[in-house]
Structure formats: C-alpha cells, structure tokens
C-alpha cells in the first residue's frame, strides 16, 4: 500500500536571540559547520561561525516571509541589476536582525573581540559606485517595509578590482572575495537553467498557418542559483537576492585528458564559466565586448526563466503576469530582457506576438541612470546576430512595428524615424539598448528631478513626445540603517537621546531635531561625535597611506568614481592653489583634503588624474614649509566599508560635477545626512538637497545646465579662461611643467594641455566660482556655532532622501505593489 508524503511545511522552532542562546549557536556552528575545536579556531573561523549562527536566524525569518507571500495574493517585484555593492554582510545582518549587542557580548564571553572578527570579512564588491549601492539599498528597504521584492544579478567570482597605487598610478588586482567561501550564500542546485548562445533560428509552420520559431544548436552553459537572504530592519521580513553562477554543461573532455592534454581537457569548462568570473570585463576589445554581452544575457535569461517558473508554480496563468509580476530594469544592462521575455512567451509558451507584446509592456519598467549618450549601451548588429540570433530577429520586428506606429503619427518625418529607431544606422549598425528598454517598458524614470526633466527635453525627447505619460521621476535615496545607524553609532545614540528612535523607520522624523540646532549643549555633543569620527578616519588614513593627519581641522572630502565630468581635477586645482598660497606666506585655514574612488581599467584619462593627484599629494605632504596646515590623501581601494568610516568624519562634501551630467548622486545624500555641508553645482540631486536644507546651509556655485549648453555653443577656447587669473595660470603651468613629478613628465604635460585646449567639462570656466564657494565654506567653518547650526540643519532636513521614500515612490508610481510585513520578532524568539 502506498502512502503520500506529507509536504505541509512544519512550524519553525524559534531560535533564541539572547546572549546565551547566541553563544551556544556560535559554539555549535564552529563545530558543525566550520569543523573546528574552538580552542584551535582562527579569527576567520570565528567570523564564519558567527555568520552561520546569524544566518540560521535570518533563514527562519526568510521562510516565514515566503510562506506569508505565498499565502497572500501579492504582487512580486523583481529588481534586475548587473551590480549590487553589498559591502560586508555580518554587521549589516546583525544590525537589521536586532542582535548586534547580544552577539558582541556573546563573542566577548567566548574570548573574542567583535571588532577584530568583523574586520576579517571581505567587502562583497559586486558593483562600481552609485548604481550598485542603490540596488543594495533598494533591496534592504523592500525588506524593511515588507514589500515582496527580490533581486537578481550575477555571482561574480571576482568583484570590482582591488585598487593599489604603484607607485602613484592605479593598478588593478583581482578581488577574490570568494577565496575563503561565503557563509551567507545558499547554493540552489535544483535551480539550474541552460542558457544558449550562437546557433540558428529555425522556422516552423503550425496547422493554422501561423509561423513558430525555435532557437537551436550553438552552445549552452548552465546558470545556477545562489541565494543571499536580505534582512529588513527590525526583525521583520527577509527577502532574497538570487545571484547566478555559470557552470559548464560538462566538466572536462576525458578523451583529451587521457591523451595528456590537460589544458585542452578543461578548456570548454573554463570558457563557459568565465561568464560569471569578473565584474565588467574590459570591453575595449572584441572579445571583451562579446563577453560583456553574454554576461548580460546570461543573467537576464536565467532570471526570466526563474520568474516565469515561480509564477506558474504558484498557480498563476500568463494572463496574470501584469497583476502578479513587476520587473525593474536597473539601467540599460538588463535591457535584453525585453527580447528574452518575448522569446519565452512565444517560443516556449506558444503565445502569439500581439499578446506577448502586450504582456511584456505591462511587466517591465526602466530606470535610466545617465544623461551621457556615449554611456548608453549599444551592441553591433553583427555581434548580436551571431551571439543571440533569435533576439536580433525579435528586435527587428519590435523596431519595425514601432517605426510603423511613428510613421502614422508623424508622416514624412524621416529624421525622427532615424532618431527613434532601435537600430543606429550611422557609424556602423548598432542596437540601441536604451531605446529597446524605453519601447518595451510601461514606465521610464529618472533618478532626480533635474535628471528626469533633462531626459524629457534631450536624451529621450522624441519618446517623451510620443508617450509623456510613461515618464516619471523617482529621486534616489539612501538607507539610514547603513549610513547612520551602522556607520555613525555615536550620532545615532545622540539623536536617540534627543528625539527618540522613530526616525530609523521614518527619516522625516529627523525634523524634530530642528528646534534644537542652535542649542549650545547639542552643538557641543555633535562636535564630540564629529571629532571621534575624525579620529577613526585618521587611523584608516594612517593604516592605508602612512600619512598622519590632524583631526582639529576641516575635512574636505571627494569620494566617488573617477570620471572627467565628476571633476576631481577641479578639486585638485584648488589644492595646488592652497599649496602655493601657504608657500607664499598667506594665512590659509588648515584643512585635510581626502580623495577616494576607482577608475575603470580602460579609462586612461581617469587613471592619469589619479596619478597626478597622488604625485601632487606626495609633494604637499612632505613639504616642511607646509607642515600640517594642508594634507592631501587619496585613500586606495575605496569600498563600502571605507565609506562608512570616511562619511561620518567629513565636514565638506564635494559634489562638483558639471551641471547636466550627474543623474542624481547618492554620496551627496549620505554626507549631508551625517552633517557634512555640500559645496556643489546645480546638478543631479544637489538641487533637491538645496531646496530641502535651504540656500544658507549649502555652498552652490558654477554654471547651470543651460549655461553649460550656452557656453559650449559659444565655442570659447578653454585657455581664454586663464586670462587675468594669475593664480589659476600658475597652477596649470605647475602641472604642465612637471613641478610635482620626478619622473617622466608626459602625463602631467598632457593633462595641462587637455585643460588648456579641450576641457570638455569646463573645469577652468567654473574654477573662479568654485574658489569663491570654498572661501565661503572656510569663513563659515571659522565660526563654529554657525557651522554646527548649518550641519545640524542638514541632518534635520534630509528625511526626503531616505531610500524608504524612494521605494514607496516606485511602488506607487510604477509597480502598483503593496507591502506585506511579517510581524516583528521579539527577543528570545
């Protein structure tokens, strides 16, 4: 007699959250998972054992969360992103699960120092700057607010490279963040999908006369899922980030192995698994470009297979897709998802074109992160046809039907057709991925008010004229859980004593601080917190650079990806002028200037800028005439864990991009939230920060976006900006003539020539206004009461820039999603 298995999910036995229970869990994990006697354990072993103990408690909440979502008729949000700049996971997970203090004490009772243990964890650097950090913040907020939201990306074996300076120039070293394994991930071998490349498209005819296509032959690799639980703050929901790793369909060729050709025996495996090997391979070569395209399709195809499988496993039909599924494309990297979903709906599920397109358009939404046309991805038609032949066929048809619609709306307007086409016919035929994302999405959003308006007026003006209702703004935000509660615990405690802790869930409640910003006692406590944070940063600077810095002076910080439009050169010119003024005997207010950021490996101009900054800093820092009145440091290998030390210590936040080029920025928000005053242009979210904190509490300078356009139209030679400005001329000449280098002057000379004769981002044109803004900042810093009032006002008025507001905007304007929070867990289970 056969019996059916009972598949009812058993009730979970709650794990204790007190110190004694955690201590026991850590000891058990050391033996059962790490396989070590605690007496012989290393600090890395203690890191793993502690992580396993915390993971147990997170997965308990993950299962409860999933069961609640499955029981309710919830709409699920899927966030597709090539980047997730997660950082270190242990402290973040302890904070969000509410057991940080208990774990610290448990480790102490086990004879271990918590701070030393967490320092062993590598940053999960699966991203490069704001795009990836925003994605990580969004996942954390989705869980915190109880939205059924899930991330998809790639499990890169090597994350963003480790940056070193040898001796002054950036050199990239592999970031093998998985070298010692990862206690946070759950391999899901049952979730493997074959992903095809190359091959051919075969046409079939149905009995009803319609045509059906299949994609055949070519080569296949397997995408295997690895799950990372994502905890919401306050012991609430735990959602999931699913990353895909590439696996070969066969490990090695036994025939070659037996013949002794060991390299050829594993060649196919190595080539297949290279897809998930490195974050952003250099696409300056044809091989690198092809690998980048395959990476993007690999993760998109696996994610869409997984989304559709889960949808049908839950008992929904394809007609239910728009009501149960929202897919957000984070920039153009996942844009191939539009063609892939069409392929799956037609070739795998048998839908006809019109119905498949209707569903596709209702499911996708697209976030744009750049106003620079050259930064929008395009792929050569020849490459796309060879690697993804069925998708190229689908893109052609999407384009044909779209352009026919445009012809009906604008008859005879051939130039408009060229601008709107998904295929750029000039300079070689290329597929415009941003156009594919726009045409295939029901909503398109910018990430700051100015950015969205410029999308409508410039980059996507023709699309906006077609579909004005599709364009919305969702200004970026940052999570206060990482950027205040974890990064700045003293400030968190200080705020809690004054206004309570509700702001941790609703950042707008920081407004309650505003009546107290001029209170002398409050200001004194704020200064004590700032000084302690500066001491932490001074330690980090000494450990990474060997430079000793004062902590009683203004900390002037520019930390961001190195790019010409972000204008690290503008700050450098100011540093050199300050150096000259000190050497000339002027009484210059003392300051420490701190740079941090990485240049893309193939971006030579950015690497030149890093080299020159380091060489200038070396001269200044070792000049006895300057002493400690001016220090300039470039902190190598800027990552999330370094940012959590730098940001709380900053006094002045450099947000000085050329107006009209920065989409939003989030560093500006993190720094202002921690009490740094912004010196910045009217670019990106700086405009909204100015409106929030007030013009008296920010230092705005420089040309506006419209003035930049007009200046460019006039075609003035940059060198003309030096006329009548001897201090600026002297600075540029010092760079050109190699004052700051003992070696080959070619890099410095070329950079000086670049400023004089090219200067596409108007460094020289904006410099006088920037210098004046810095002088205003110096004057205010010399009045501590006024500076502290402005800094505390910044903190009090930054509530709008919470990632929780950002996610609610997405949910209401784009996803039509509602939260389903699981009841918070109390201590002890």
N, C-alpha and C positions, 0 to 999 in steps of 0.2 A: 504494500500500500504506500503510495507516495504522499508526502506532506509538503505543503507550500511553505516557503521560508517567510518568516515574519520580518518584513522590511520597515516596520514602523520605527521611526527614529526614537531611540531611548532617551529618557530625560538625562540631562547632563548633571553630574555630581559637581557642585561648585567648589572651586579651589579657594583656599584661604588667601586673603590679601594682607594679613597682618605680618609683622616681622618674623615671628616664629615659623609661620607657615611658609614664608618665602625662603627662610634659611634652610628649611628641610628640603624644599623643592630644588634649591641650588645644589645642595649636597647630593641629592638623588640624581640630578642631571649630570653632575660631574662623573658619577659612576656609570649611569645607564647610557648616556649619550656621548659624553666625551671619552669615557673608558679610562679614567684616571683615578688613582687614590688621591684625595685632596692634599695629602702630605707631599706628594710629588708634583702637584699641579703648577703650571706656569701662569703668569698673568693672562696670557691669551686663553688658556684653558678656563680660567675664571670668567673671562669675558663670554666665552661660548656657553658655559654652564648657566650663567646669569641670563643670557639671551634665551636659552631654551626654557628656563623657568618662566620668563615673561611671556614667551611665545605660547606656552600652554594656556595661559590665562587669556591671551588675545584670541586664540583659536576657539576657545569656549564661547566668547562673545561673537566671533565670526559665524559660528554655526547657529547661534540664536538669531543673529541678524538675518542670515539667509533663510532660516525657517519662517521668520516673520514675513520677509519679502515674498516667499513662495506661497504663503497662506493668503496674502492680500493681493488684490488686483492692481499691482503697482506698475508704473511705467519706469523702465530702467534706462539710465543714462550711461552711454559708453563713450569714454574720452580717448581718442586715438592720438598719440603723440610719439614722435621719434625720440623725445627727450624726457627724462624725469631726473631732476637734480635733487635727489633724496637727501644726501648727506648721511651722517651717522644715524643709525636706527635705534640703538639701545636707549639712549637718553630721551629721544622723542617718544618712543613707545612707553617708557616708564612714566613720562610726564602725562601723556594722554590717557593712560590706564589708571592714573591716580595712585601709583605705588612707588613713586620715586623715593620719598623719605624712608619708607619701610624697607626698600631694597638697600638703600645706603646703610641703614642700621644693621640689616641682616649681614651684609658683607663685612661691616666693621666687627660684628660678633664672630665672624669666621676668620678674622685676622687680615682682612683685605681692605685696601683703600679704594673707595669707589672712583675717585677722580683718576687715579692711575689706571684702573681697569678700563674705563670708558675711552681713555686716550689711545688704547690699542686698536680700536675699531677704525677701519678704513672708511673714508667717505665713499658712499655709492655715487660716484660722479658720472651718472648716465645722462649728462646734459652739459650744455655750454652756456651758462648765463641765464638771462631772464626767462626765456621760453621754457626751459626745463624746470626752473624753480617755480614758475607759475603753475605748471602742470602738477607738481608735487603739492603745492599749496591748495589747489582746487580739489585734489583727491582727499586731502585731510579735512577740508571744510565740508565736502559732501558727507563724509562720515560723521563729523561733529554735528551737523544739522539734521542728520537722519535721512538724507536723500539716497535712494537706491542707485548709486553711482559707482562705476568701475572703470579702471584704467587699463589700456593695452599699450604695449611697447615692445622693445627688444631687450633681451638679456645679453647685453654686450659683455664678452669676456674681458675686454679691456675698455675701460671707460675713457673719459676725457683724459688726455695725457698728463703725466706729471711734469710740471714745468721746472726747469733748472736754468740758471744763468751761467754760461761757460765762455769767458768769464763774465761778459756783460750781455751777451746775446741769448735769446731764448733757445733752449734745446729741449726737444720733446722726448720723454722717456715713457715706456709703457706703464699704464696704470692697471696693474694686475690685481684688481680689487677682490677677485675670487680665489686668489692664490691659496688661502687657508680655508676655503669653503665658506658657506654663508648659512648661519643658523636660522635665518629668518625665512628662508625660502622652502616651499613645498613643491618638489617635482611632481608633475601630474602626467605620468607616462600614458595614462588612458586618454589624454587629450593631445593626440598627435595628428597632424594633418599633412597630407602630401601636397607640396607646392611645386607647380610645374613652371619651367622656363623653356623658351625656344619652341621647337616643334612646328606643327602646321595646323591650319584650321580646315576641317572637313565639313562640306555642306551635305545635309540630308533633307529629303523631301518627305513630309508627312502625307498621310492619306487624304487630308483635307486640302492639299495643295500648298500648304504653308511650308516655309523653309526652317530647318533647325540646324544649328551648328555645333560641332564638337571640336575641342582642342586636344590634339593627340600628339604622341611621340615626344620628342625633346628629352629633357632630363628632369628628374624630380629630386627634391630633398624633403626632409620631414621637419615640420615645425612642432616642437614640444613645449608644452606649457610649464612655467614655473610661477607659482603663486606667492605673493607677498601680502600678508594681511595689513590693512591700513586702518589704524585705530582712530576713532573720533575722540575728541577731548571730553573727559568727564565720565569715563567708563560706559560709554554709550555704544553706538553702532561700530562695528568693524567691517569695513568693506574690503575690496580686493583689487590689487594691481596684478595683472597677469602679463608676464614677460615671456617672449618666445625665444627659444634657443634652437639653432639649426643643427640637425642631425643627418648624417649621411644615410641613404637607404641601405647601404652595405658598408661594413667597417673596412674591409680590405679585400684585395683580389688575391685569393690563395694561390692562383697559378703563378703570378709574379713573385709572390712570397717564396714559394717552393723553388723558384729559379734563382733565388738570392737577390732579386731586385726589390729590396725592401722599400726604397723611396717610392718607386712606381706602384708598389702594392697598396700604399696608403694615399696615393695622390688624389683619387676621387674623394675620399673622405675629407682630406684637408681642404680641397677646393670647395666642397659643399658647405663645410662648417665655417668657412671664412665669412659667410654672410653675417653671422652674429658675432664676429670676432671683435670688431673695432667700431667705436662711435665715430661716424662721419669720416670715412676714408677720403683721402685727398683725391678730389675729382678733377684735378688738373690734367690727368692722363685719361686716355680712352678706357683703360682697364679699370681705373678708379671710378670713372663715371658710370660704367656698366655695373660695378659692384654696388654703387650707391642706389641705382635704380632697382636692382634686385633686392637690396635691403628693404627699400620702401614697400615694394610689392609683397615681399615675404611676410612682413608683419601685418600688413593690411589684409592679405588673403587669409592668413590664419585667424585673424581677429574676426573677420566677417563670417567665416565658416563656423567659428565658435558661437558667435552671436545668434546666427540662424539656428544652429543645433539647440542651443539653450531655449530659444523661443519656441521651437516645436516640441522639445521635451516637456515644457510647461503646459502643453496642450493648446497653444495658440495656433491660428492659421496665418498664412502670409498676409491675408487681408487685414489682420490685426496689427501688422507691423507698425504703422504710424501711431497707433494708440498705446503700444507697449514698448517701443524702442525709439530712443533718440541717440544719434551718433554725432559727436562733435569732432570736427577735423581741426586739430591744433596746427595752424599754418598750412602751407602747401604740401608738406612732406607726405601726408596720407591721402592726397587728392586722388590718387589712382583708385581709391576705394569706390568712387562713383562708377567707374567702368567695371570694377570687380563685382560690385553688387548687381549690376545689370547682367553680367555674365552668369552669376549664380542663379538669379531669379529666372533667367531664360533657359540656360543650358542645363542646369541641374534640376530646377523645379518646374520647367515647362511653361512658364508664363509667356504671353505674347508681349511684344515690345511696348505697346502703349500702356498696358497695366504695370509692367515692370518699371517703366519710367515714372509713372505716377507715384508708385510706392517709394521709389528711390528719392525723388524730390522731396517727399514729405518726411523722410527719415534724417537726411543729412543737414547739418549746419556747418558753417565755415568761419573760423576766426582768422583774420588777417593780422600779421604782426610787423609788416614793413611797408614803407612808402617808396622804397627804392626799387624801381623796375628791374634793375640788374640782379636784385636779391630774390626775385620771384623765380621759382624753378621752371626750367624748360628742358625738354628732352628731345634730342634729334629724332626725327620721324624714322630714319633708318634704324637707329638703335632700338626704338620702341617696337618697330615692326619685327625685328629679329628676336628680341627677348620676350616680348609679350604680344604675339601676333593677333590673338583674339581681341585683346584690349584695344589695339590700334584700330581694328575693324569697328569695334563699338564706338570708339571716339570719333571716327569718321562719320558714322551715322548720327551721333549726337550733334556733331557740328553741322551736318547737312540740314537736319531738321530745325536746328536753332537758327541758322542763317536764313532758311526759307521764311521763318517767322519774322526775322528782322527785315527781310525784303518786303514783306507785306506791310510792315509798319512804316518803313522808310524807303519807298520805291526809288530806285535810281541812285541811291547813296552808296556807291561802291567803296568810298573811303571808310565809311562807317563799318561796312562788312569786313574790311581788312583789319580794322582796329579790334573788332569784336570776335573775330574768328578764333577758334581753339587752336588753329594751326597758323603759326607765324611763317609767312612765305618769304620773308626778306632775310638775307644773310644766311641762307641755309634753312631748310624747313624744320621747324621745331614745334613740339606740342607745348602749349602754354598751360601749365598745370593750375595756375590760379584761375584762369578762365574756366577750366573744367570744374573746379570747385565752386565757382560762382553759379555757373549754369546748373549744376547738379544739386544745389542747396536751396532750402526754402528761406533761410536767413543767413545774412552775412554781417558780421560785426567787426568794428574796430575796437581798440582797447583803451582809448582815451577820447574825450570829446573832440579835440582838435584833429586827432588822427582819423576819426570817423568822418568828420566833415571833409578832410582832405581826400579821403577815399572817394567820397561822392563827387568832389569837384575835379579831381585829377586822375588818379590811377584807375578807378572804375566808373568814371563819369558816364560813359556810354551805357554801362549796365544799370547805373542808377536812374538814367533817363527811361530805361525800359521798365525797371521794377523798383521804384522808390520805396515801396512798402517792405521790401526784403532787407533793407539796410537799417541796422540798429547799432547803438553804442552800448558797450559794456566795459566801463573803466576797470582796469586791473585793480587788484588789491593784494594784501599780504596777510599771512596768518600771524596774529599776535601770540599764538601759543609758542611758535618757534622764536619769533623776532623780538618778543619782550619777555614772556614767562621763562623761556629757557635761556635766551641769550643775555638777559638782563635781570637776574633774580632779585638783586637789591632794589632796582627800580620797581619791580613788581610788588615786592613787600612794602615799599614806601608808599606806593599808590593804594595798596590794600588798606594800610593803616588810615589813610586819609579819606578815601571814597568807597571802600569796600571792594569786593571782588567780582561784582556782576559784569564789569567791563570785559572780563575774559571771554564771555559769551556774546556780549553786545558792546562792541567797541565804541559806539556812540555815547555810552555812559561815561566815557572819559571827560565829557563836557562838565561833569560835576566837579572837576578839578579847577575849572576856570576862575571861580571866585577867589581862589587861593593863590593864584600865580605870582602875586606881588608880595606875598607873606614872607617876611624875612626868615622865619624859622623853617618854612617849607623850602625856601631857596637854599638855605644852608645844608639841609639834608640832601637836596638834589645835587649840590656841588660835591658833597662827600661821596655820593654814589658815582658821580662822573669821575672823580679822582681815582676811586678804586678801580673803575673800568679802564682808566688810562694806565694804571699800573699793570693790569693784566695784559694790555696790548703792548706795553713796553717790554714785558717779559717775552711775548711772542716775537717781537721785532728782534730782540737780542738773540733769541734761540735760532731764528731763521736767517738773520743777516749779519749778526755780530755787532750791530750798531746800538749804542746806548743813547736813549732819548730822554729828555726832560718830560715830566708829567704835569708841570705847572704852567704850560703854555698852550696856545691854541693848536688843536689837532685838525689839520686841513686834509680832507680825505677824498680821493677819487678812485673808486673801486668799481670796475666794470670791464666788460670785454674790450679789448684794444681794437679800435677802429678809427679811421680818419674822421668820420662825422661826429664821433663822441669827443674828439678834440682834446686828447691828452697833451697834444702839442701846445694848446693854449695855456694849460696849467704850467707846462714846462717853461714857456717863455716868461711867465710871471716869476717862477722860481729863480731863473737866471737873473732877472732884473733885481729881485730882492738880494741876491748874492752880490751883485755889483754895487748896490746901494750900501750894503754893510761894509764892503771893502773900501768904498769911498768915504766912509766915516759917518754915514747917516744913522740916526737912531731909529732903526726899524723894529717894530714889535716882533718879538720872538715867535716862532711857530715851528711845528713839525709837519711836513708835507708827506702824505702817505699815498702811494700808488699800489694798485693790485689789479690783476687781470691777465688773461691769456690772449695771445694772437693765434688765429687759425694757422696751422702748419704751413700752408701755401701762400699766406698773405705777407709778402715780403716787406711792404711798406710798414705794416703794423709791427713786424719784428725789428725793423730799423728804428722805429720810435722807441720800443722797449730798450734797445741797445743804447741809444743816445740818452734816455732818461737815466739809465744805470751809470753811464760814464759821467754825466753831469753830477749825479748824486755822489759818486766816489770822490770827485774833486771837492765838492762843497763839504762833505762830511769829514774830510781830512785837512781842511784849511784852518790852521791855527788862528788866523785873523778873524774867522767867522765863529769858531768855537761852537757853543751850544745855542747860539742865537738863531740858527737855521739848520735844520736837519731835513734831508730828503731820503726817503727809503721806498724801495719797490719790494714789497713782500712777495716772495716767489710762491708759486703753486696756490694761487687764490682759489679757495673752495668754500663750501658751506660752513664747515667747522671754523675756518679762519674768519669768515664774515661774522659769525656770532661773537667773536672777540673784538673785531675792528669796529663794527657798527655802534655798539653801546658807548665806545670811547670817543667817538667823533664829535667835534664841535661844529665844523663847517663841512657841508655836503656839496660836492662839486657836481652839478648837473648841467653841463655847459655845452651840450650838443648844438649843432647848427639848427636853427629853427626850421621845422618842417621835415626833419629826418628821423627823430626818435618817435616810435609809435606811442609808447607810454612811459616805460621805465617802471621798475618797482624798487630799485635801490633808493630812489628819492623818497619813497614812502617809508621804507624801513628806517632810514636815517632820521627823518623828521619825527617818526613815532618814538624814537629814542632820544629826542631832544636836541638833534643837530639842526642848525639853521641852514637853509638852502641858498647857495649862490647859483643862479641858473637863468637860462634863456626861457622865452615863452614857447616851449616845445613840449610835446608829449603831455604827461600828466602834471608837469610843473604848473601849467595854467590853472588846473583844478586845485592843486595844492595852494597856490597863491590865493585863489578865491576862498579857500577854506580857512587858512591861517591868518589872512589879512596882509595887505601890502607892507605894513610896518614890521612884519615878522619874517620877511624873506628878502633876499637881495636879487632883484631881477635886473637884467642887463641885456644889451645886444639887439640885433635886428630881429624883427618879427618875420614870420614866414613870408608874408607878402613883400616885405622889404628885401629879403634874401632874393626873391624872384626878380624884383626890380633891379637889384644890384648886379645880378648875373646878366640881365638883359643889357645893361649898360656896357658890359664887357671891359671894365676897367682892369688895368694891369695890376696885379697884387702889389708889386714893388712900389707903386704910387702911394700905398698906404704908409710907407716909411717916411715920406717927405714931411719934414717938420716934427719928427718924433725921434729925437736922437737916442733916447734910452732904448727904444724898440729896435732901431737900426743897429745899435751897438750889440744888442742881444743876438740878433740874427747873424751879424758878422762873426761873433764869437763861435757860433755853431759852425758856420761855413769854413772858418779858418782853422778849425780843429783845436780850439783852445782846451777842450775837455777830453782830448784823446792823445795818447802817446803812440798809438799805432797808426795804421792806415786811415787817412782822413776821408776816404771816399764816401763812407756812409754819411758823415756829417756834412760834407760839401754837397752831396746830392740832396740832403734834406733841406739845407739852406736854399739851394736852387729851386727846389719844389715850392718852398714858401714864397719866394720872390716871383716866380713865373707861372705857377699853377694855382696853388692854394684853393682847391675847389670847394672847401668848406669854410672859407672866409675867416681863417684864424687871425690874419693881420687886420682885416677890416673890423672885427669885433674886439680886438685887443684893448683899445683905449677905454671902451665902456666896461670891459671886464676888469681892468686895472682899477677903475673908479669904484666898481662894486666891491672889490676886495678891500679897498681902503675904507669903505663904509662898514664892512664887517670888522675890520681892525678897530675902528673908532668905537663901535658898539661893544666889542669884547673888552675894551679898556674900561667899560662901565659895567661891572659885574651885575649890579641889580637889574639894569636894563636888559642885559644879555640873558640872564636867567629868566626874567619875565617873558621874553620872547621865546626862549626854549621851552618853557613850561606851557606857554600858549600853543606852541606847535603840537605838543603831546596831547593837550586837551581837545584840539580841533581836528585830529586825524582820524576820527571814527569812521568817516565815509570810506576810507581806504582799506577797510577790512575785507579780506577775501570772502568772508561770510556774506557781505553785501553783494560782492561780485557774483557769487554762486546763486544767490537769490534772484539777481537780475537775469542770469542765464535761465534759471528755472521758470521765471515768469514770462520773459520776453521771447524765449527761443524753445525751450524743451517742453514746456507745459507739464512739468513734473512737480510732485508734491512730496514732502518728507514723510518718512515712516520711522520715527525714532523708537528704538528699543529702550525700555525703561532702564535708567541708570542703575549700575550695580553698586551695592553698598559694601563697606569694608567687611571682610570676613566671609564674603560670598553672598 
